[in-house]
Amino acid sequence: MTRVGFCGLGVMGYPMAGHLASAGHSVSVYNRTSVRADAWVAEHSGTALPTPREVAVNSDIVMLCVGNDADVRAVVMGPDGVLAGAHDGLIVVDHTTTSAELAREISAACAAAGVGFVDAPVSGGQAGAINGALTVMCGADSEALFADVAVVAAVYSRSCVRLGNAGSGQLAKMVNQ
């Protein structure tokens, strides 16, 4: 069992986090609107936490699925962001569709904090998230880092592939939109 954090419980993140809980992972969640996090906890086993920092402190891997570049920056690098709760062995996985430039920026910030980072946008829409049939396109700076993420992402994906270093997942998603 892996301690997994999930930040962003929208139409994609809510069912993705649910698959993680159903697979037996210990799941902590954060959502900008706490009512959504509380609803998720009522439906699944897990814990709602008030900040991404607290999610990071209580997780081995933190998954993000938020709205846009600005949201990713705030959740990862904000004063109460994931990196404020960084610890040895932490991995951050961003499922948000953003720019490759942001993926590289977040990767560098994570590396400076001793944290692994994988950009991992998804394809398959809400139905794919609900059915655990997403395609995950990953940019990871090492095969070992990707392997740690792929085993966890397998619970909500039908395909999870490494396409190169940080930013490669976002570039692949751009080409396929």
Buried (B, 14 or more C-beta within 10 A) or exposed (E): EBBBBBBBBBEBBBBBBBBBBBBEBBBBBBBBEEEBBEBBBEEBEBBBBEBBBBBBBBBBBBBBBBBEBEBBBBBBBBEBBBBBBBEEEBBBBBBBBBBBEBBBBBBEBBEEBEBBBBBBBBBBEEEBBBEBBBBBBBBBBEEEBBEBBBEBBBBBBEBBBBBEBBBBBBBBBBEEE
